Amino acid sequence: MWRHLPSTNRRLLSISHSTPTSRWEYVGKRRTLLLTGFISSSAVIAFWADAKSCPDPSVDLSSRPASSPETPTSILQSKSTDLLPLIRAYVVYGLISIPFLVDHAPHILHHMLRVPFVGRAVETIVRWTFFAQFVGGETVGDTLPLIRRLRYDNKGTLLGYSVEVDESVATGGSGHSTTAGQSPLGVPNLEQPVHKRIVEEIILSIDAVGDFEDRLARESGVEAHGTWITVKLTALLPRAESLRNFSIYLVYTRSRSSELVPFPGTPNSSDLAILDRQHHIQPGSSLMEEDIRDLQELYVNLRRICMRAKERRIKIAIDAEYTWYQPAIDAFGHALMEQFNKLPEEKAWTKWLFFCPSFGVPQTELQPLIYVTYQAYLRRTLTHLTHSIALSRKKGYALGVKLVRGAYHPHETASHHSSLSTMSISTEPDPPVYTSKVETDTSYDTCVSIIVRAIADDIRSSSAQPPRLSVLFGTHNWGSSELVLQQLVKNGLAHEEGGENEPRTLVIPREVAERCTIAQLYGMANSLTNHIAARTTSPIPCVMKCMPYGALGEVMPYLSRRAIENKSVLGNGGATRERKEAARMIWKNLVGGVGL
C-alpha cells in the first residue's frame, strides 16, 4: 500500500511520523526570537530618540538680524529625499560619536587593512561610509556631477586634490603620505616623483573646472566663478621638512616690525630673498642646500599653478597647516598675492573711465586670484590680519582671505608642551593656539566684523574697481554664520525682503557676493549650508562646499583628520548633532512627522 501512494503523500506521511521537536529546541528558538525582537525594538527606539531629540538650529544662533524669523530653514526642510546618503550619514556620524573609536581609528585601520581577506572587507566599508561621505570621488571627473548638482542650488565648490602629510609624519618625521609609484589618477608611474605628479594633477583640475565654468557661463550667460581650487603646500614638496627648516629661518631673521605679531609672525615682502640663486646660506642656518633647491622648485610650481589659474579664471586658496610650517606658507602665499593679485594704478582718468556709463570698460581680470588662510585659533590672528590688510594697501595688491577656526589644535598643544621629539618651533612660553574654544570663537567673530567693515569701505570707495579685499568664511558655527549675514545688513551690503509672517530673504548684490562667501566642508554641516542657501539670494553663489577628491589610499590622512575634527574642533557634540539630524530626516522620509 505504501508503495502505491503518490510521492507527495509519502512525503507528508514521512513528515507526520518524524520525531517531534524537543522542548529545549523550542525554548531556544523562542529565546532567539525574543532577543532579536528586543534588539530590533531597542534600535528603533534609539533611532526614534535621535530623531526626536534633534536640536533646533535656532537655539545656537548667538546673533541674528532683528527682523529674522524665529525658526531658520534647516536640514529638516532639505530637498534631499534619497535615503542612502542619509543612512550613510547616520552610520558615519554614529561611529564618529564614539570618542574611543575616533582616537584609535588610524591604528585600527592600519592593522586591519593588512589582514588577508579582512582588509578587503574593511576597505569596502570605509569606501562606502567615510570616503563617500567626505570625499567627492577618486578623480576630478568623478566630482563634476556633484559640482553641477550643487550649482543648481546656487552653491559653489572649493575643490582640492586632498593629499596630506600623514599625522605621524607631520608630528615628528619626514616624508610624504602619497604611496610611492602611484599616480594621482591611480595609474602606476615610477618615473615621475610624487610631488610633481600632484602638481600636474592640480593643473589638470584647474583645466577641468575651467571647462565646467566656461560651459556653465555659456548656458546661463553669467560668469559666476563658483568653483575654486585649494592647494596644500606640504603635498608639493619631496620633503615637508624643507618647509619647517624655512619657517625656522624666517622666525629668526624677519625684521623687527614682525615681532609685534605673536608667533608664527607675519610675512614680509623680503621673505623669499633667500631663494635667490645669488644668495648664500650663512653658517649655522637651519636651511641646507637641499632645502633651497626644494623651495625653489616649489615656488616655480606654485607660479605655474597660479599662471594656469589666471588663464582659466579660477581662484586658488592656499591651505594653512601646522605652525611649524606656517611662516614658510605665509611667505609663499603673500608673495603670490603680491604678484598675481596686483591691482591697476588708480589714476584720475582711469577712475573717470570706469564710472563713465558710455565708455565703461568691463574689468576682465579676476581679483583677487590668490587667497591665503587665516586660522582664528592662533593668538596672532587679529594682529596678523590687520597687518596683512595694511601691507596689501601699501603694496597695491588685492588681499584674499580664507578665514577658518583651525583644524590642528590637539597636535599644536601637544607638540608645544612636549619635550621629546617635538615639531614645535615656537620660542614663546604659551602655545601658539588659544586653549579654549570660547577664545577661538571670539577671535573668529572679531575677524568677521573687521573684514566685513573693510569690504564695505572698499565697495564705497571703489565699487567699479576690482575688489581690494575678498573673503571666504569657512565655518560650521551657526552663530558665526548668522553674524556674517548680520554684518552684511549692518554695513549696508545686503537687505532683507519678505513679509512679517514668512521667512525673510537676504538679498546680496553681485559686487558683495564676489567679495564675501561662506563655506562648509563636503559631507559636514549640510543643515547650515542649506539654511544659508535658502536664507540668501544672489546672482552668483555666496555659499560653498569644500570638496576633496583622491584615491582612497591617498586621502586616508584627510579622513582621519575629519573624524577628529568632528569630535573636537566642532565642539559641543557636533558629530552627535549631525547624527540626530540624519535620523530625523530618515524618520520623516519613512513615516512622515508621526512620533515627532
Residue pairs with C-beta under 8 A, 6 or more apart in sequence:
2 10
5 13
47 583
47 586
47 587
48 587
48 595
50 90
50 579
50 580
50 583
50 584
51 580
51 583
51 584
51 586
51 587
51 588
51 595
51 596
52 584
52 595
52 596
53 580
54 76
54 577
54 580
54 581
54 583
54 584
55 577
55 580
56 71
56 74
57 72
57 74
57 478
57 527
57 528
57 531
58 70
58 71
58 72
60 477
60 478
60 479
61 72
61 478
61 479
61 482
62 479
62 482
62 483
63 479
63 482
63 483
63 486
64 482
64 486
65 485
65 486
65 489
65 496
65 504
67 496
67 504
68 482
68 496
68 504
69 502
69 503
69 504
72 503
72 531
72 535
73 503
73 530
73 531
73 534
73 535
74 527
74 530
74 531
74 581
75 526
75 527
75 530
75 531
75 581
75 584
75 585
76 527
76 581
76 584
76 585
76 588
77 530
77 534
78 526
78 527
78 530
78 585
79 153
79 530
80 86
80 585
81 589
83 586
83 589
83 590
86 582
86 585
86 586
86 589
87 582
87 586
88 128
88 129
88 132
88 133
89 133
89 523
89 578
89 579
89 582
90 579
90 582
90 583
90 586
91 129
92 129
92 130
92 133
92 523
93 566
93 575
93 576
93 578
93 579
93 582
94 579
95 101
95 102
95 129
96 102
96 563
96 566
96 567
96 575
96 578
96 579
97 573
97 575
97 576
97 579
99 567
101 108
102 563
102 564
102 566
102 567
103 564
105 560
105 563
106 167
106 556
106 560
109 122
109 126
109 556
112 118
112 119
112 122
113 119
113 122
113 123
123 552
126 552
126 559
127 552
130 559
130 562
130 563
131 552
131 555
131 559
133 523
134 521
134 522
134 523
134 524
134 548
134 558
134 559
134 562
135 162
135 522
135 523
135 547
135 548
135 549
135 550
135 555
135 558
135 559
136 142
136 143
136 146
136 147
136 159
136 522
136 547
136 548
136 549
137 143
137 146
137 549
138 186
138 549
138 550
138 551
138 552
139 185
139 186
139 549
140 159
140 161
140 201
140 204
140 205
140 208
140 209
140 549
141 208
142 549
143 157
143 159
143 547
143 549
144 208
144 212
146 157
146 547
147 157
147 159
147 209
147 212
147 227
147 547
148 212
148 216
150 156
150 157
150 545
151 157
151 216
151 224
151 226
151 541
153 533
154 533
154 538
154 541
154 543
155 226
155 529
155 533
155 541
155 543
155 544
155 545
156 224
156 226
156 227
156 228
156 517
156 519
156 540
156 541
156 543
156 544
156 545
157 209
157 226
157 227
157 228
157 544
157 545
157 546
157 547
158 227
158 228
158 229
158 230
158 317
158 472
158 519
158 544
158 545
158 546
158 547
159 205
159 209
159 227
159 228
159 229
159 230
159 547
159 548
159 549
160 229
160 230
160 231
160 232
160 319
160 546
160 547
160 548
160 549
161 184
161 198
161 201
161 202
161 205
161 235
161 548
161 549
161 550
162 232
162 548
162 549
162 550
162 554
162 555
162 558
163 177
163 178
163 184
163 198
163 232
163 235
163 550
163 554
163 555
164 170
164 177
164 232
164 234
164 235
164 555
164 557
164 558
164 561
165 175
165 176
165 177
165 234
165 235
165 240
165 321
165 557
166 175
166 177
166 557
167 411
167 557
167 560
167 561
169 175
169 176
169 177
169 240
170 234
170 240
170 321
170 322
170 411
170 423
171 322
171 411
171 414
171 415
171 423
172 421
172 423
174 239
174 240
174 241
175 239
175 240
176 194
176 195
176 235
176 237
176 238
176 239
176 240
177 235
177 554
177 556
177 557
178 194
178 198
178 235
178 554
179 553
179 554
180 194
181 188
181 189
181 190
182 188
182 189
182 551
182 553
182 554
183 189
183 192
183 197
183 201
184 197
184 198
184 200
184 201
184 550
184 551
184 554
185 201
186 551
189 197
192 200
193 238
194 238
195 235
195 236
195 237
195 238
196 301
198 235
198 236
199 236
199 301
199 304
199 305
202 229
202 231
202 305
203 304
203 305
203 308
205 229
206 229
206 305
206 308
206 309
206 312
206 314
207 308
207 312
209 227
209 229
209 312
209 314
210 312
210 313
210 314
212 227
213 223
213 224
213 225
213 226
213 227
213 312
213 313
213 314
216 224
216 226
217 223
217 224
222 539
222 540
223 313
224 539
224 540
224 541
225 313
225 314
225 315
225 366
225 514
225 540
226 540
226 541
226 544
227 314
228 314
228 315
228 316
228 317
228 371
228 472
228 544
229 309
229 314
229 315
229 316
229 317
230 316
230 317
230 318
230 319
230 546
231 302
231 305
231 316
231 317
231 318
231 319
232 319
232 321
233 243
233 298
233 302
233 318
233 319
233 321
233 325
233 328
233 329
233 332
234 240
234 243
234 321
234 325
236 298
236 301
236 302
237 243
237 294
237 298
238 294
239 290
239 294
240 325
241 291
242 290
242 291
242 294
242 295
242 298
243 295
243 325
243 328
243 329
244 324
244 325
244 328
244 423
244 425
245 286
245 287
245 288
245 291
246 274
246 286
246 287
246 291
246 295
246 327
246 328
246 331
247 264
247 324
247 325
247 326
247 327
247 328
247 425
248 286
248 425
249 274
249 285
249 286
249 287
250 265
250 271
250 327
250 328
250 331
251 263
251 264
251 265
251 327
251 425
251 427
252 286
254 265
254 268
254 271
255 268
255 270
257 268
258 265
258 266
258 268
259 265
260 383
260 387
261 380
261 383
261 384
261 387
262 378
262 379
262 380
262 383
262 428
262 432
263 323
263 379
263 380
263 426
263 427
263 428
263 432
264 323
264 326
264 327
264 330
264 378
264 380
264 425
264 426
264 432
265 327
265 330
265 380
265 384
266 330
266 380
266 383
266 384
266 387
266 388
267 327
267 330
267 331
267 333
267 334
267 335
267 391
269 334
269 335
269 338
269 391
269 395
271 330
271 331
271 334
271 335
272 299
272 331
272 332
272 335
273 279
274 281
274 287
274 292
275 292
275 295
275 296
275 299
277 296
281 287
281 288
281 289
281 292
295 328
298 332
299 332
299 335
302 332
302 336
303 336
303 339
305 316
306 316
306 336
306 339
306 340
306 369
306 370
309 315
309 316
309 369
310 340
310 366
310 369
313 366
315 366
315 368
315 369
315 370
315 371
315 400
316 369
316 370
316 371
317 371
317 372
317 373
317 400
317 402
317 472
318 329
318 332
318 333
318 336
318 370
318 371
318 372
318 373
318 402
319 329
319 373
320 326
320 329
320 372
320 373
320 374
320 375
320 404
320 406
321 329
321 408
322 408
322 411
322 412
322 415
322 423
323 378
323 408
323 412
323 424
323 425
323 426
323 432
323 433
324 415
324 423
324 424
324 425
329 372
330 372
333 370
333 372
333 373
334 372
334 388
334 391
336 370
337 368
337 370
337 372
337 392
337 397
337 398
337 399
337 400
338 395
338 397
340 369
340 370
341 367
341 368
341 369
341 370
341 392
341 397
341 398
341 399
341 400
342 396
342 397
343 367
343 396
343 397
343 398
343 465
343 466
343 468
344 350
344 465
344 466
345 396
346 462
346 465
351 465
353 359
353 360
353 361
354 360
354 361
354 363
354 464
354 465
355 464
360 464
363 464
363 465
363 466
365 466
367 398
367 466
367 467
367 470
368 397
368 398
368 399
368 400
368 467
368 469
368 470
369 400
370 400
371 400
371 401
371 402
371 470
371 472
372 400
372 401
372 402
373 402
373 403
373 404
374 381
374 384
374 385
374 388
374 401
374 402
374 403
374 404
374 447
375 381
375 404
375 405
375 406
376 403
376 404
376 405
376 406
376 440
376 443
376 444
376 447
377 405
377 406
377 409
377 433
377 434
377 440
377 443
378 384
378 406
378 432
378 433
378 434
379 430
379 432
379 433
379 434
380 432
381 443
381 447
382 443
382 446
382 447
382 450
385 401
385 447
385 450
385 451
386 450
388 399
388 401
389 399
389 454
389 469
392 398
392 399
392 468
392 469
393 468
398 466
398 467
398 468
398 469
398 470
399 468
399 469
399 470
400 470
400 471
401 451
401 469
401 470
401 471
401 472
402 471
402 472
402 474
403 444
403 447
403 448
403 451
403 471
403 472
403 473
403 474
403 475
404 474
404 475
405 440
405 441
405 444
405 474
405 475
405 477
405 569
406 433
406 440
406 569
407 561
407 565
407 569
409 433
409 568
409 569
410 564
410 568
412 424
412 431
412 432
412 433
413 431
413 433
413 435
415 422
415 423
415 424
416 422
416 424
416 426
416 431
416 432
417 431
418 424
424 432
426 432
433 440
434 440
434 443
437 571
441 477
441 479
441 480
444 475
444 477
444 480
445 479
445 480
445 483
448 473
448 480
448 483
448 484
448 487
449 483
449 487
451 469
451 471
452 484
452 487
452 488
452 491
452 493
452 516
453 487
453 491
454 469
455 467
455 469
455 470
455 471
455 491
455 493
455 512
455 515
455 516
456 491
456 492
456 493
458 467
458 468
458 469
458 515
459 493
459 511
459 512
459 515
462 468
463 511
467 511
467 514
467 515
469 515
470 514
470 515
470 516
471 515
471 516
471 517
472 517
472 518
472 519
472 544
473 480
473 481
473 484
473 516
473 517
473 518
473 519
474 518
474 519
474 520
474 546
475 481
475 518
475 519
475 520
476 520
476 521
476 524
476 525
476 528
476 570
476 574
478 528
478 531
481 518
481 528
481 531
481 532
484 516
484 518
485 494
485 506
485 532
485 535
485 536
488 494
488 506
488 508
488 512
488 516
489 495
489 496
489 506
493 508
493 509
493 512
493 516
494 506
494 507
494 508
494 509
494 512
494 536
495 506
495 507
496 504
496 505
496 506
496 507
497 504
497 505
497 507
498 504
498 505
503 534
503 535
505 535
505 536
505 537
506 535
506 536
506 537
507 536
507 537
507 538
508 516
508 536
508 537
508 538
508 542
509 538
509 539
510 538
510 539
510 540
512 538
512 542
513 538
513 539
513 540
513 541
513 542
514 540
516 542
517 541
517 542
517 543
517 544
518 532
518 542
518 543
518 544
519 543
519 544
519 545
519 546
520 526
520 528
520 529
520 543
520 544
520 545
520 546
521 545
521 546
521 562
522 545
522 546
522 547
522 548
523 562
524 562
524 566
524 570
524 578
525 578
526 581
527 581
529 543
529 545
532 542
532 543
533 543
536 542
536 543
548 555
548 558
549 555
550 558
566 574
566 575
566 578
567 574
567 575
584 596
587 595
587 596
588 596
